[in-house]
Amino acid sequence: MFLNQLDKIPNILVVGDLMLDRYWFGAVDRISPEAPVPVLSAERTDVRAGGAANVAMNLAELGANTSLLSVIGDDDAGRTATDLLGSAGVNRHLHLDQAMNTTEKLRIISRQQHLLRVDFEQNPSTEVLERCALDYQQLISTADVVVLSDYGKGGLAPVQAMIELARGRGLPVVVDPKGSEYGNYRGATVVTPNLKEYELVVGAWRSEEEMGEKAATLLVEHDLSQLLVTRGAGGMTLFRLDEAPLSLPARTQEVYDVTGAGDTVAAVVAMGLAMAAPWSDVLSIANAAAGVVVGKLGTAVATREEIRTFLGRL
């Protein structure tokens, strides 16, 4: 397993949409007399680093020297996310935008069931993104791999220029995508959509063969080297031109929450590229790491020990 062979600690740069995931946990025992809605008796709260910050947290836990370039607001959510990243050992390059609030997702949960999610979000200003772009030009000079975590919150507006600059320096680029416009990701080394995101781009298919044909078209049209589709209970499939698809079935695991599983997969793929690991090993570890995090409630990371234990049960 390449995670056991960190003779050289890779430098991985994560760029994208940082967010704070906030949780209210409690019990629902009655309906409000004011409206036909449940009343949550709050018992505890929790906060987690989400989005691009969760990718960075996973990478730091896996042993990479991790840097995160993103934007935060001058608010409690931004300061909390900054502290969480610092505690995990992530190198923070967080540009302050006085005109926006840090992206935040509030999830209200009772007995491990989501009752409601409330989102707070604003796109960063052009001026702040320009400062990020200047910072990016310096940070990639020491990076081994770049991860672009796109949650559609505006932090990756110049994504195509970022890919071109990284590839011009010979750096692999992993993209965790959002939306259907893959022209934005032209030239990426690996794009890692989930099944729903992939279908949004290529449309429905009636067989594995047709799914592969659609993947080949996508690879050629947008000059992508690899396409890794995570398929939930169906495992994951890697598509490459002129090679047969490489598929790995999901392992039996009780699923509590799929939040952030794509972040974990992107982190493992980046580590694998940095270590020049075979794709068969990368998929095996990514599959195990995803299995670990879906067994946890809320946004989470997979530790190397948890991955080893999961693989040992197979």
Buried (B, 14 or more C-beta within 10 A) or exposed (E): EBBEEBEEEBBBBBBBBBBBBBBBBBEBEEEEEEEEEBEBEEEEEBBBBBBBBBBBBBBBBBBBBBBBBBBBBEBBBBBBBBEBBEEBEBBBBBBBBEEBBBBBBBBBBBEEEBBEEEEBBBBBBEEBBEBBBEBBEEBBEEBBBBBBBBBEBBBBBBBBEBBBBBBEEEBBBBBBBBEEEBEBBBBBBBBBBBBEBBBBBBEEBEEEEEBBBBBBEBBEEBEBBBBBBBBBEEBBBBBBEEEEBBBBEBBEBEEBBEBBBBBBBBBBBBBBBBBEBEBEBBBBBBBBBBBBBBBBBBBBBBBBEBBBEBBEEE
